[in-house]
Amino acid sequence: MPEIFAARSIITMNEGQPRATHVVVSEGRVLSVGTADDIAVWHANWPDAKLNDAFSDKVILPGFVEGHSHMMEGLFWNYAYVGYYDREGPDGTIWPGLKSIEEVTDRLKSLHVAQEDKSAPLIAWGFDPIFFEGRRMNIADLDTVSTECPIIVLHASLHILNTNSFVIDKAGVSPGDNNEAIRRDETGQPTGEFLGQLGMYMAMRVTGLNLMAAAGEPQTLYNFAHVARQVGVTTATDLANPLPDNAVDTLTEITKRDDFPCRLVVAFQGGGPKADIGISRIHALADRQSDKLRFSLVKFVADGSIQGFSARLKWPGYHNGAENGLWYIEPERLAALIDAYNAAGIQIHIHTNGDACTDVALDAIDAALRKHPWADHRHTLQHCQMADRAQFKRMRALGVGVNLFSNHLYYWGDAHITTTMGPDRAARLDDAGGALAEGVPVAIHSDAPVTALAPLFTAWCAVNRLSSTGARLGTDAHCLTVAQALHAITLGAAYSLKMDHEIGSIEVGKRADFAVLDTDPFDVDAMKLKDIGVSGTVVGGIVHLNASSG
């Protein structure tokens, strides 16, 4: 039996019918959209149709689509948050940000004291030394917490971690080796920082923990979905996942439950296995897909993070003179992988933070498409934070989309101006306005847990382009309008996932996925966009309310 949702206003993101007050839902899909008079026919045809007026004083939008996130957002709340900025957990608890390395070690000491097993690993996340005026965490800092257990402090970027001497010893790090994944001081001694995927693996294996596997546990999935619900997200991504059988089984079982309030798009982690193995795996998982679970794309991580100085930059390099970053996948191998997956008809998403890495990715896509043309591939560059207009023009010519990391403008904008890029290049950081002007399909994202999952905040960043100190990066030409930003977190992100025929707008035939807001985004000052409350979501016609709604 159809259910009719009434709202103060419905912003459909459908240009043919931009506003409504009622939406009719049947079998989890949108049956009709319009005014009370428009949908009176449904009452006539189905007298028992339910009128749901719980949102009559709210504003309904399409459910937000987070096109770049990680399910580790749900896992990490089992560990210690030690980030610089305040952060809200799945249960609504606000964890205060820590403003010095001493505050970080104090929190870790308190947690270690509370641990029953003093030899158990102590894991923390969210740390970033770029906020501490050149002071970097070292082995001695963490040894003040304990030398009798492994301590891992993951950086916010998830590209670097710090350890204590226990991990250094057990990982087999010696003064004489020249492993570029281990940061050393001027005397050649390890500082406790492990860089990139290889380095982080070396350190993590000492703990005996497999974070990737743990991220697929049922409670982790629910934590992730609850965070999504709190901020209006109805479709999110796990970008990327090795997709072992047990993880696929859990994902399949959990996502089919009505009380699981989120659709998931899970990308295969493509940098490690040979291409034929990954291609076979993705094709084999086609039969495991459902309306709430997709395994349709591959993700490559080609370089590191800008603020961690592990991204690959073009001349003149890092503003502070730091050495250029790492190739997580060497250019020649990246080109071969892209060629193979493109030939197999699998959509490709590529992490490219530095502008040199963006060039390498575009070269590889260009070569692959010349060999195996594909009219609607929608290959997408993720982050792509330093792209200039010439690179956006290439993307448009190649049919490549971009999903920009707009949250960086707020969290690391000041550091990019003063330390990593300098003011000229920082002005074009995450240039969503420039990408749209050049005709590139645009989405914007949080990369949770790197930054908090919060699409309205992400939209606010793209509209206002303000750092945490209030510095403005770029000009109006780099900004999105409110309408463009809302498109980027709905239809734009859905397009990047090849799901815009199912989600991203409220129109007949699409999934009945809604974000329920307290305020109309077009009725507030653009500076207030991030402050709009979210009452809950509707996923496939099923209502999921936030605890604070009402």
N, C-alpha and C positions, 0 to 999 in steps of 0.2 A: 504494500500500500504506500503511495507517495507520501512524503512529508514535506511540508511547506515551511521554510525558514523565513521569518520576517525580520527586517533590520531597519535601523534609522536610515542607513544608506548602504548600498552594495556597490563597491568599485570593482567592476568586472575585469578590467584590463582587456576587454574586447572592444576594439575601436568602433565596431558596428553597433554596439549597445553599451556605452561606457558606464551608465548608471542604472540602478534598479533599487527596489525596496524588498522584493520577494524572490526567492529561488525555490523551485520545486525539485526534490530529490527522489529518485526511485532506483532501487538496486545499486546504490552506491554511486550513481551518476546524476549529472544535472539533466533534468527533464525539461525545464522551462525557466526563463528569467524574465522579470518584468515588474510592473506595479501590481497593487492589489487587484485592480480591475483586470489587468492582463491575465492574471492567473485564476480568475474566478471560474473559468471553464473547468479547471481541475477539481474544484469543489462540486461542480455540476456532474462531472463524469465519475468522480469518486467521493461520494458524500462522507465517507469515513476517513478521508485524507486528514492526517494530523497537521494542525497548525501549531508550529513551534515558535512562540513569541518571546522566548527567553533572551533573545538578542535584539529585541525591538528598540532598545536604546543604544545599541552598539553599531559599529561599522564593520562590515564584512569585506574582506579582500580575498583573492585567491591565496591558498596556502603558500607560504614562502618556500622557496626552493634553494637549499644550500648546496651549491655546485662544487664546493671544495671543503670537505671536512674529513675527520677521521674518527672512527668509533673509539679510539683511545681517549677521546673526551669523556666517555663514560667510565673507562678504566681508571684514569688518573685520580679520580676522586677517592680511590682507595689509598692514595699516597698523600704526601705532604705538599701542599701548594706553597711555593716560595717566590711567587712573582712580584714584580714591582707595583703592579696595579691591583686594586681590589677585584675580587672575582666571586661570582655567585655559583654555588654548587647545585646539584640536581634537586636537593631538598629545600632550596631557597636560602641556605646559609651564606652569608657574605664573609669571605675570607679576606682580611685586611692585607693590603700590599706591604711589602717589606722594603725599607728605604736604605738599607746598608747590608753589607756582607755579614756584619756582626748580628744584625737582626735575623738573617737567614740561619746562621749557625745556632743562635739562641733557640729558634723554633725547632731546629733539628735536635738540639740537646734535650729539649722538653719531651719530644717524641721518643727519643732513645731511652730516656729514663722511664717512660711509661711502657716500653716494650717488655713483655714477660721474658722473651728469649733474647738476651743481649747479643747473641751471635747472628740473629736474623738480619737479612738485608734491610737497609734503610733507604727508601727511594723518595726523591723529591722532584718536583717539576715546576716549570714556569720561570726559572732563573734567567736573568740576562745581565751580564756585567757591563754592558754599554751604558747603563744608567749611573755607573759609579765612578765617573771621572777618571778613567784609566786604571782603576783598581780592579784586578782580576782575582777571582777565587783561586786558591792554590791548595796543594796537598796539606800544608800545615793548618789551614783554616778548618778543613774537614777532620783532620786528626784531633782537633780539640773536641770534636763530638765523640769520636771513638776510633781506636785503631784495632779493635777486636771484631769488627763486622764490616762487610762491604757497604760503602755508602756511595750512592749514585745520585747526582744532582743534574737532571736533564735541563738543558737550556730551553727557553721558550720556543726557539726556532725548531727544536727537535733535530738539529744537525750537529750539536756538540753536547758533551756532558763532562762534568767534573767528578773526580773520585778522590778517595783518601788513599793512604799508603797501603792499606790492606789490599785494595783492588790492584794497585800498581804491582805489588809483589806477586799476587796470584795470577795476574795476567801475563807475567813473564816479561815485563818491560825492562830493558837494560839500557844503561847509558850509551852504549856503543851503536845501537841500531839506528837506522835512518828512516824509519817508517814515518811518512808524512802525515799519517793519521794520528800521531802523538805529538802534541805541542811541547816544545822544550824551551828552557830559558837560555840566556846567553852563554851559560857554561855547559850546555848540552843535557842538563838534567830535566826529566819530565816534570811538567807543572801540575799534572793531574787532569789536563784537558785531553779528551779523545775526540777526534774530528771525523765527521762523515759516517757513512753506514758501516764501513769496515772497522773504524776505530771504536764506534759505539758497540758493535758486536763483541769486540775483544773485551771490553769492560763489562758488558751485561752478562756475558756467559759465566763470569765469576760468581754472580749472584744466584745462578741456577734458575733465574726467572726468564720466561719467554713472554714478553709484553704483547707481542703480536697475537700469540695464541690466547692469552688472557683477555685480550680485547674482544674476543668472540664469545665470552661466557654470557649466559642468559642475563644475569644481573647487570653486567656491563652494558649490554644492549638496551636494557630498560633504562638505566641511568642516562644513556645517550639520548634515547627517545624522549625522556622526561625533560631534559634540557631543551630539546627541540620544541616540545610542546609549549614550554614556558615562553618562548620567543616567537611563536607563530609558524614554526617550520613544520611542514607536512611531508616534504621529501628531502632527504639528505643523502650525502655520499660518504663512502669509505674509500678514500683515494690514497693508498692502494692496499691490497690484501693478497697474500700468497694463495689464499683459498684452498687450504687443505680440506680433506673430506669431512673431518669433524666440524670445522667451522661452517662449511656449507650446510651440513645437517642441522646445526643449531640455528643458523640464520633462517633456514627454510621453516623450521618448526615454530620459532618465535614470531616471525613476521606474519604468519597466518592467523595469529590470535587477534581477536577484535580489540583487546585491551592494549595492544601494542600500537602507539599513536603516531606511526611514521612509516613512510615508504623509504626503502633503502636502495641506492644504486652503488654496487660494490665493484670497484675496478680491480682487475688482475694486476699484481705487482710485476711488471714486465722486465725489470732491469737485470734480474739474476738468471733465470732459466733461459735455455736456448729458445729461439723464436718458435720452433716447431712444437715444443712442449707447451708453451703458453697458448699458442693458437689452438692446439688440440683441447687444452683445458677449457678455454672460453667456449668453444663450440660444444664441448660435452656438457657444459652447464646450461645450455639453452633450454633443456627440458626441465630444469629445476627452477626456472623463473616463474614469477606470479605477478599479480597486479601490485603487490607491495615489495617485490624483490626482483632486482635485475642484476645480471652479470654480463653486461654488453660491451665493456670497453677495457682498454689496457692503459696503464699509467707508467710513464718513465720519469725518473728524477735525474735530470742531466747535470745540475750543479747544486751548490749549497745555498746558504743564506747571505744576504747582503750585510746585515748587522753582525753576523758571525764571521765576516770576511772570507767566506768560503764560496761565494758566488763568483762567476767568471765575468769580468768586466772588460769592455773595450778601452782603448786609450782615452783618457790618461790614467785609467786604473782608479784605485782607491784614493780618496781625497787626502787621507792622512799618510799615504805612502805605504800602506800595508801591502804585502805580497798578494798577487792575484790568487783567486780561490781554486777550488778543486773541480775536476771533471769527475762526477760520480759515474758517468758512462762516457768513455772516450768518444770523440766525435765520429770516428770511423765505425765504431760498433753501434753507436746510436743510429747512424744512417742505415746500417744493415738491418737493424731491428725495425725501424720505421718502414723500410721497404717491404719487409716480410709481412708485417701486420697489415699494412695498407693493401698489399696484394691479396691478403686473406679476407678483406672486407670488414676489418675490425676497426672501430673508431679509436683514435689515439689521443690521449691527453699527455702533455709533456710539461713538467716543471722546469721553467726557465726563469730564474731570478735576474741574473746579470744580462746586460745587452749583448755581450759576446756569445753567451749561450743561446739567446734568442736567434741570432744570426745562424748559428750552427743548426738549430732545430728547423728553421725555415729553409735552409739549404737542403737538408735531408728530406723534408716534405716535398719540396720542389722536385728533387730527383725522383722520389718515389712516385709522384703523380705523373711525371713524364713517362715512366715505364708502365704504370697501371692507373690510367685516368679513372677518376671517381667523381661523379657530378655532385653528390651530396654527402661528402665524407664527414664534414664538420669536425675535422681534427682541431684540437683546441690547445692553445698555450696557456698554462696555468701560472699564476703570479705575474710573470712577464712585466716586472715592475719598472724596468728602465727603458722600455721600448720608446723609440722616437717616431715621428711622423713617417719617415721613410720605411721603417719596419712595419708600421700599420698599413701602409700602401701595399707592401708585399703580401701581408696577410689577406687583405681584401682580394688581391689578384689570385691568390692561391685558394681562396675559399676557407681560410683558417679563421676560427673564432678566438676570442680571448676572454679569460676569466681573471679579472684583476683583483689584487689583494688590497682593497681600499682601506682596510683597517690599519695598514702600515702608516698611513698618513698621520693618524693620531698617535699611535703608540711609539713609532720610531721616526717620525718626521723630523724632529729636532736633531736627532743623531745623524740622520742622512744629510741634513744641511751642513752640519759642523764637522762631521767625521768621515762618513763613508763615501758620499758622492760630491759634496760641495753644493752650493746654492743653485748653480745653473742646472745641473742634472736633477737635483731634488725637486725643482719646480715642475718637472714633468713626471714625477713619481706617480705610478698607477694612473696614467692619463686617460681616464674613461671618456672625457670630452673629446680628446683628440682621436681616440679610436672610433667613436661614433661619427665624428666628422669625416673620417676616411672610409666610412661604410663597413666597418668591422663589427660583427655581432658581439655584443658585450654582456658579460655577467660580472658580478662582484661577489666577494666571498670573505669568510673569516679565517679559514684554515684551522678551525677548532681541532685540537685544543691549543694551537699556537696563540690565537686570541679567542676571546669569548664568542660563542655562537650567538649572534644577535643581529638579524638582517636589518632591522630598522636602524641600528647603530651603524652598520656597514653602509646603508643608504645615506645616512647623515654624513659619514666621512666623505663619500663621493660627491655629495652636494656642496659641502662647506669647505673641505680640504684644509682643516685646521689640525695642528699638532696639539699635544697635551698642554703646551704652554700658551696656546693661542696663536702661534705663528701660522700664517697662511702660505700654503705651497702652491705656486703658480698663479694663474689668473682665471677669469670667468671661462676662458676657452678650454680650460682643463676640467671644469666642473660639469656635473650632470644637473639637470633640473630635477625637481621632486618626481615628476612623472617619469622621467628617464630612469631615475634610480629605482623606483618601484618596479618598472619594467625589468630592470637588471636582476632583481631578486625574485622575479616571478617568471614571466615568459622568456627573458633573456637566459636565465639559468636553465630553464626547461629545454630551450633550444640547444644549449651546449651539451645536454644529455640525450638529445634526440627523443624528447618526451613532450614537446610542445603540442603534439596532437592529443595528449592525454591530460596534462596538467598545465598550470601557469596562468590560466584565465578561467572565468566562470561563464561557461556557455554550453549549449546543448551538446550532450554526448561525452563531455569531459568528466573526469573523476570529481566527485563532490568533496573537494578538499578546500577548506576555508581557514583563513586566519581571522580571528574575531578581536577587533581592536576597540579600545575605549573612546578613541578620538579619530576624526577624519584627518588623514595626513595632509590634505589640501586646505584644511581650516586652521592650521597652526603655522607659526613662523618656522622657516626651515631650520632654524637653530634648535627647535623643540622636537624635531622629528624623532630623535633617539629616545625621547622621554615618554612617548606614547605607550600606554599600558596595553598589555595583551591579556584578554580574558580566557583564551583557550583556542582550541582548533576543532575543526571537523575533518575527519579523514574517512573518505568513502561513505559519507553520510552519518558516521558515528561521532558523537560529541565527546570531546576530551577537555574538561575544564581545568584551569589552573586553580590552585588552592586559594589564591588571593582574589579570584574573580568574584564579581558581584557588584 
